[in-house]
Amino acid sequence: MPFPPSPLPDLNVTMVEIGGCPLTLADVVAVAREGAHVRLAPEAEAAIESSRAHIDALAAAGDGVYGVSTGFGALATRSIPREERSRLQRSLIRSHAAGNGPLVEDEVVRAMLLLRLKTLASGHSGVRLSTARAYADLLNSGLVPLVHEYGSLGCSGDLAPLAHCALALIGEGEVRDGGVVRPAAEALAAHGLAPVILAEKEGLALINGTDGMLGMLVLALADLELLADTADLAAAMSVEGQLGTDRVFAEDLMALRPQVGQATSAANLRHFLAGSPIVASHRLGDGVVQDAYSLRCTPQVHGALRDALGYATTIAERELAAAIDNPSVLDDGRVESHGNFHGAPIAHVLDFLAIGVADVAGISERRTDRFLDVARNRGLPPFLADDPGIDSGLMIAQYTQAGIVSTLKRLAVPASVDSIPSSALQEDHVSMGWAAARKLRTAVDGLARVLAIELLAAARGIELRTPLRPGAATGAAIAVLRETVPGPGPDRFLAPEIEAAYRLVRNGRLVTAALRDAAGFVPHPSAPQGPFEKENS
């Protein structure tokens, strides 16, 4: 008997089709952050029904098949009679929804829901079409299951976080509905959705994946693409404000070391510094032989993060084309257990990115510190203060920066090497990918705050060089900053100014201004569509 179609989507909402071709990074961001809706492609629905037919045949045969007619993990030796299998799947979800601690962000949960649905749509999980459609409807409803910080070891995937998502699907647990926490059953009913009664294999299919860590990787990639450009902008402003040279960023010098990320960063620096009257003012005869490493080696450090982003993007795109489940239903009808749920490929790159983030933040803090030291800032007042001694200027802003950088160094310690056994030693090597993803989210936010403080210092330093003027690109960024943050002057309450600069970093307005073309402002392609004014602020 054919299943009834899902409710017609709102035609004014962006729609992402699942199952026709692999999801893109932009698809994940659109659903997670921008509220895009999803629909199953016709070929996905056919694949789901085909794989379910294999599961139904195995369930009817009565043989012990993991995930279909046996217990789970170390309890897989017990055969489960047919009349108990629905209870088995429900019990699996209830017992695995064992997360604890603070709630994770809505965008992370929406990314998880999307990526789990992506695997269900592959036709290798064996769920019923009605269950996959119900999962899509849950995502489109805007209801967000409550998922907790702690509970995942990253193998077999993100079991506990995904179990909290599945708990909402069966009408249990709690969800966030428009900012209000409600019982899932009540919220489903209010949105015209019915709880799902799980059949064989479905409980396991809903939780056995790496969707949490992958979702956070994709979101971090989007954030870091923007922050990499922002770091280049901040460095360019520091070069201007500290009377540094742009000669070291020349294209022919960069070609001597053909690293892709380094070349990109250097090209940004050349663009941001093009036509700068400050740089031109001391190009010859200023007596300085070399700039400090924190200025001169910017492309090398920033570029290393860019190269890490390139590798991480490759891994993420492969994972978006994957079907992560266990056991998996193969096209010939076999249902095979395997280890594709192990999160190591994702966990390693999450840790790799955290190292790059810490290094970029560290060099940013060093550039800031040079602005404040009268022995090194080439004629600027101590701490960029208006009346040094009475005023402290940006002294303590650098303390804040240094504290964040110290935290980021600790967060750069890999989580993926810290396996800890579980499930009576059946799961004796785990990826810790969820932990790697959570610490990377903290690190990304910290980098944005460090760069915001460097931008504040650099803008003030440049303005204190008056009558010398900055270049067009950096001048445009300073003009945007000055819309919300005043320029040099006596000491004032500094924390709100740092926060305002941080928001301009996160929403991409500073880089957008600096990257403008002759036709006017061009939005930065990775500037988020408002999430940081909401839950992530």
C-alpha positions in Angstrom: 0.0 0.0 0.0 1.6 3.4 -1.0 2.4 5.8 1.8 0.6 9.2 2.0 2.9 12.0 0.9 4.3 14.5 3.3 2.6 17.9 3.7 3.2 20.3 0.9 6.2 22.6 1.7 6.1 26.3 2.0 7.1 27.5 -1.5 8.7 30.6 0.0 11.2 28.6 2.0 14.5 27.4 0.5 14.3 23.6 -0.3 17.1 21.1 -0.1 16.5 17.8 -1.9 18.0 14.8 -0.2 19.0 11.6 -2.0 19.2 12.7 -5.6 22.9 13.7 -5.3 25.3 14.2 -2.3 24.6 17.1 -0.1 26.9 20.1 -0.3 28.5 22.1 2.5 26.2 24.9 1.5 23.1 22.6 1.9 24.1 21.8 5.5 24.6 25.5 6.4 21.3 26.4 4.7 19.3 23.9 6.7 21.2 24.2 10.0 21.4 28.0 10.1 19.0 29.5 7.7 15.9 27.3 8.3 15.9 25.7 4.8 13.4 22.8 4.4 14.1 19.4 3.0 12.4 16.9 0.8 13.2 13.3 -0.2 14.2 12.9 -3.9 12.0 10.4 -5.8 15.1 8.1 -6.3 15.7 8.2 -2.6 12.2 7.1 -1.8 12.6 4.2 -4.2 15.9 3.2 -2.6 14.4 3.4 0.9 11.5 1.1 -0.1 13.9 -1.4 -1.8 16.1 -1.6 1.2 13.1 -2.0 3.5 11.9 -5.0 1.5 15.2 -6.7 2.3 14.8 -6.0 6.0 11.2 -7.3 6.0 12.3 -10.5 4.3 15.0 -11.1 6.9 12.6 -10.3 9.8 10.2 -12.8 8.5 12.9 -15.5 8.1 13.6 -15.6 11.8 17.3 -15.9 11.5 19.4 -13.8 14.0 20.4 -10.6 12.2 22.1 -7.8 14.1 19.9 -4.8 14.4 16.9 -6.7 13.1 16.3 -9.6 15.5 19.1 -9.4 18.1 20.1 -7.2 20.9 22.8 -4.5 20.5 26.5 -4.1 21.2 27.7 -6.6 23.8 24.1 -7.9 24.0 24.0 -8.9 20.4 24.0 -12.6 21.2 20.4 -12.6 22.3 17.8 -13.4 19.7 14.6 -11.3 20.0 11.2 -12.8 19.1 9.1 -10.9 16.6 6.5 -9.7 19.0 9.2 -8.0 21.1 11.1 -6.2 18.3 9.2 -3.0 18.3 9.8 -2.7 22.1 13.5 -3.6 21.4 13.8 -0.6 19.1 12.0 1.8 21.5 14.1 0.6 24.4 17.2 1.2 22.4 16.3 4.8 21.9 15.3 5.4 25.5 18.4 3.8 26.9 20.8 5.5 24.5 19.3 9.0 25.1 21.6 9.3 28.1 23.1 12.7 27.4 23.9 15.1 30.2 25.1 18.7 30.7 24.4 21.9 28.8 22.3 21.8 25.7 24.0 22.1 22.4 23.1 24.8 19.9 20.0 24.5 17.7 22.1 24.8 14.5 24.1 21.7 15.5 20.9 19.7 16.2 19.4 20.7 12.8 22.6 19.7 11.1 22.4 16.3 12.9 18.8 15.8 11.8 19.7 16.6 8.2 22.7 14.3 8.0 20.9 11.4 9.6 18.1 11.8 7.1 20.8 11.9 4.4 21.9 8.4 5.4 18.3 7.1 5.7 17.7 8.4 2.2 20.7 6.4 0.8 18.8 3.2 0.8 21.3 1.4 3.0 19.6 1.7 6.4 16.5 -0.3 5.9 14.0 2.1 7.5 10.4 2.4 6.2 9.6 5.2 3.9 7.0 6.5 6.4 9.8 6.8 9.0 12.1 8.7 6.7 9.3 11.0 5.8 8.4 11.6 9.4 12.0 12.5 10.1 11.9 15.0 7.3 8.7 16.4 8.7 10.3 16.8 12.1 13.1 18.8 10.6 10.8 21.0 8.6 8.5 21.6 11.5 11.2 23.7 13.2 11.0 21.6 16.4 14.5 21.1 17.8 15.1 18.1 20.0 17.1 18.8 23.2 20.6 17.3 22.9 23.2 17.5 25.6 26.9 18.3 25.6 28.1 15.0 27.1 27.3 11.5 26.0 29.1 10.7 22.7 32.4 8.9 22.4 32.2 9.2 18.6 31.8 5.4 18.1 29.5 3.8 17.2 29.1 7.3 15.9 27.2 9.9 18.0 24.9 7.5 19.7 23.5 9.5 22.6 23.0 12.8 20.7 21.2 11.0 17.9 19.2 9.1 20.4 17.8 12.3 21.8 16.8 13.3 18.3 15.1 10.0 17.7 13.4 10.2 21.1 11.5 13.3 19.9 10.5 11.4 16.7 8.8 8.7 18.8 7.0 11.4 20.9 9.2 11.3 24.0 11.7 13.6 25.6 11.6 17.4 25.1 12.0 19.8 22.2 12.5 23.5 21.7 9.5 25.0 19.9 10.1 28.6 18.9 12.3 29.1 21.9 10.0 27.4 24.3 10.8 23.9 25.7 7.9 21.5 25.5 7.3 17.8 25.8 7.9 16.2 22.4 4.5 14.5 22.3 2.7 17.8 22.9 4.8 19.7 20.4 4.4 17.0 17.7 0.6 17.2 18.1 0.6 21.0 17.9 2.4 20.7 14.6 0.2 18.0 13.2 2.8 15.3 13.5 2.3 11.8 14.9 4.9 9.9 16.9 6.6 7.0 15.0 6.2 3.5 16.2 9.5 1.9 15.3 9.9 -1.4 13.4 12.8 -3.7 13.0 16.2 -2.1 12.5 14.8 1.5 12.7 16.0 2.4 16.1 19.5 1.4 15.3 19.3 3.2 11.9 18.3 6.5 13.7 21.3 6.6 16.0 24.3 4.8 14.4 26.1 7.7 12.6 28.7 10.4 12.8 26.2 13.2 12.1 27.0 15.3 15.1 30.7 15.6 14.6 30.2 16.0 10.8 27.6 18.7 11.2 29.9 20.7 13.5 32.8 20.2 11.1 30.8 21.6 8.2 29.6 24.6 10.3 33.2 25.2 11.4 34.4 25.2 7.8 31.9 27.9 6.9 33.0 30.0 10.0 36.7 29.5 9.3 36.5 30.5 5.7 35.2 33.9 6.9 37.7 34.1 9.8 40.7 33.3 7.6 39.9 36.4 5.5 39.2 38.4 8.6 42.6 37.4 10.0 44.3 38.6 6.8 42.4 41.9 7.1 43.4 42.3 10.7 47.1 41.6 9.8 47.0 44.1 7.0 45.7 46.8 9.4 48.4 45.8 11.8 51.1 46.2 9.1 49.7 49.6 8.3 49.4 50.8 11.9 52.9 49.5 12.8 54.5 51.0 9.8 55.4 47.6 8.3 56.2 46.7 4.8 54.1 45.0 2.1 57.2 43.9 0.1 57.4 40.6 1.9 54.0 39.6 0.5 55.0 40.0 -3.2 53.7 37.3 -5.6 57.2 36.3 -6.8 58.4 35.8 -3.2 55.4 33.6 -2.5 56.1 31.6 -5.6 59.4 30.4 -4.1 57.3 28.3 -1.7 54.3 27.1 -3.6 51.9 26.5 -0.7 48.3 27.2 -1.8 47.1 28.7 1.4 50.1 30.9 1.8 49.6 32.3 -1.7 45.9 33.0 -1.0 46.7 34.8 2.3 49.5 36.9 0.6 47.1 37.9 -2.2 44.6 39.1 0.4 47.3 41.1 2.2 48.3 42.7 -1.1 44.7 43.6 -1.9 44.0 45.0 1.6 47.2 47.1 1.5 47.0 48.3 -2.1 47.4 52.0 -2.5 47.9 52.6 1.3 49.4 56.0 1.9 50.8 54.8 5.3 52.7 52.0 3.6 53.9 54.3 0.9 55.1 56.9 3.4 57.9 54.9 4.7 58.7 52.6 1.8 62.2 54.0 1.5 64.7 55.2 4.0 62.9 54.4 7.3 65.9 52.5 8.6 64.0 49.3 9.3 65.6 46.2 7.8 63.0 43.6 8.7 59.6 43.5 10.3 58.9 41.1 13.2 57.8 37.6 12.4 54.2 38.3 13.5 54.0 40.8 10.6 56.4 39.3 8.1 55.3 35.7 8.4 51.6 36.3 8.4 50.9 34.4 5.0 52.9 31.4 6.2 50.9 31.0 9.4 47.5 32.0 8.1 48.1 30.0 4.9 48.8 26.8 7.0 45.2 27.1 8.4 43.9 27.6 4.9 45.6 24.4 3.8 44.1 22.6 6.7 40.7 23.9 5.8 41.2 22.6 2.2 42.0 19.1 3.5 39.2 19.2 6.0 36.8 20.2 3.3 37.8 17.2 1.2 37.1 14.9 4.1 33.7 16.6 4.8 32.6 16.3 1.2 33.5 12.6 1.2 31.5 12.1 4.4 28.5 14.0 2.9 28.5 11.4 0.1 28.7 8.5 2.6 26.0 6.4 4.2 27.0 5.9 7.8 25.1 3.1 9.5 25.6 -0.4 11.0 24.6 -2.9 9.9 24.1 -1.6 6.3 21.7 -3.0 3.7 23.6 -3.7 0.5 22.0 -3.6 -3.0 22.1 -7.4 -3.3 20.0 -7.7 -0.1 22.8 -8.6 2.3 22.8 -6.9 5.7 26.4 -6.6 6.9 28.0 -5.3 10.1 31.1 -3.3 9.7 33.0 -0.3 11.1 32.1 2.6 8.9 30.5 4.4 11.9 34.0 5.0 13.4 34.6 8.7 13.6 38.4 8.8 13.1 38.4 10.4 9.7 36.3 13.4 11.0 37.9 13.5 14.4 41.4 13.9 13.1 40.6 16.9 10.9 38.6 18.5 13.7 41.7 18.3 15.8 43.9 19.5 12.9 41.7 22.6 12.6 41.9 23.4 16.3 45.7 23.5 16.0 45.5 25.9 13.1 43.0 28.1 14.9 45.3 28.3 18.0 48.3 29.3 15.8 46.4 32.0 13.9 45.0 33.4 17.2 48.5 33.3 18.7 50.1 35.4 16.0 47.2 37.8 16.1 47.8 38.4 19.8 51.5 39.0 19.2 50.6 41.7 16.6 48.3 43.3 19.0 50.9 43.3 21.8 53.3 45.2 19.5 50.9 48.0 19.2 50.8 48.5 22.9 54.5 48.4 23.7 56.1 51.9 23.3 59.5 50.2 22.7 58.2 48.4 19.6 55.2 50.4 18.2 57.2 53.0 16.4 56.0 56.2 17.9 52.5 55.4 19.1 51.6 56.2 22.8 51.9 53.5 25.4 48.9 51.1 25.2 47.4 53.4 22.6 46.2 55.4 25.5 44.8 59.0 25.2 46.6 60.3 28.3 49.0 57.5 29.4 49.2 57.2 33.2 45.7 58.5 33.6 44.4 56.3 30.8 45.3 52.6 30.3 44.1 52.4 26.7 43.9 48.9 25.4 46.2 47.3 28.0 43.6 45.0 29.5 42.0 44.2 26.1 45.3 42.4 25.3 45.0 40.6 28.6 41.7 39.3 27.4 43.2 38.3 24.1 46.1 36.5 25.9 43.6 34.6 28.1 41.7 33.4 25.1 44.8 32.4 23.3 46.0 30.4 26.3 42.6 28.6 26.2 42.9 27.9 22.5 46.4 26.3 23.0 44.8 23.9 25.5 42.0 23.2 23.1 44.5 22.3 20.4 45.5 19.2 22.3 43.9 16.4 20.2 40.8 14.6 21.5 41.1 11.9 18.8 44.1 10.2 20.5 42.2 9.8 23.8 40.2 6.6 23.2 38.4 5.1 26.1 36.8 1.6 26.0 33.1 1.0 26.5 30.3 -1.6 26.1 32.1 -4.3 28.0 35.1 -3.9 25.7 33.0 -4.6 22.6 33.6 -1.0 21.7 37.3 -0.9 22.8 38.5 1.9 20.5 36.5 5.1 20.0 37.1 8.2 18.1 36.2 11.0 20.5 35.1 12.9 17.4 32.2 14.6 19.2 34.6 16.0 21.8 36.9 17.2 19.1 34.0 19.0 17.4 32.8 20.6 20.6 36.2 22.0 21.4 36.7 23.2 17.9 33.4 25.2 18.2 34.8 26.9 21.3 38.1 27.5 19.5 36.4 29.1 16.5 34.5 31.5 18.7 37.7 32.3 20.6 39.5 33.1 17.4 36.8 35.5 16.4 37.2 37.3 19.7 40.9 37.5 19.4 40.7 39.0 15.9 38.1 41.5 17.1 40.6 42.8 19.6 43.4 43.0 17.1 41.1 45.0 14.8 40.3 47.4 17.6 43.9 48.0 18.3 44.9 48.2 14.6 42.1 50.7 13.8 43.1 52.9 16.8 46.8 52.7 15.8 46.1 53.6 12.2 44.0 56.6 13.3 46.7 57.8 15.6 49.0 58.0 12.6 46.9 60.9 11.2 47.5 62.8 8.9 48.7 59.6 7.2 45.7 57.7 5.8 45.0 54.0 5.4 44.4 52.3 2.1 40.9 52.1 0.6 40.2 48.5 1.8 41.4 48.9 5.4 39.8 52.4 5.5 36.5 50.9 4.5 36.7 48.3 7.3 37.5 51.0 9.8 34.5 53.1 8.6 32.2 50.1 9.3 33.8 49.6 12.7 33.3 53.2 13.6 29.6 52.9 13.0 29.4 51.2 16.4 32.8 51.6 18.1 34.2 55.2 18.7 37.7 56.0 17.8 40.7 57.0 20.0 39.9 59.0 23.1 39.9 58.9 26.9 39.2 55.5 28.6 35.6 54.3 28.5 33.8 51.1 29.2 35.6 48.7 26.9 33.8 45.4 27.1 30.8 46.6 24.9 33.2 47.8 22.2 35.0 44.5 22.1 31.6 42.7 21.8 30.5 45.0 19.0 33.7 44.3 17.1 33.2 40.6 17.7 29.8 40.8 16.1 31.2 42.6 13.1 33.7 39.8 12.8 31.1 37.1 13.0 28.6 38.7 10.6 31.3 39.4 8.0 30.7 43.1 7.6 34.3 44.1 8.1 35.6 41.7 5.4 32.7 42.5 3.1 33.7 46.2 3.3 37.4 45.5 2.7 36.7 43.1 -0.2 34.3 45.5 -2.0 34.7 45.9 -5.8 34.2 49.0 -8.0 30.4 48.3 -8.1 30.0 48.6 -4.3 29.8 46.2 -1.5 29.9 42.5 -2.2 28.8 40.2 0.7 31.4 37.8 1.8 30.3 34.3 0.6 30.7 32.8 4.1 29.1 35.5 6.0 26.4 33.8 8.1 22.8 34.8 7.7 22.1 36.0 11.2 22.9 33.1 13.6 25.2 35.0 15.8 22.5 37.5 16.6 20.5 34.6 17.9 21.6 31.5 19.8 25.3 31.6 19.1 25.9 35.1 20.4 
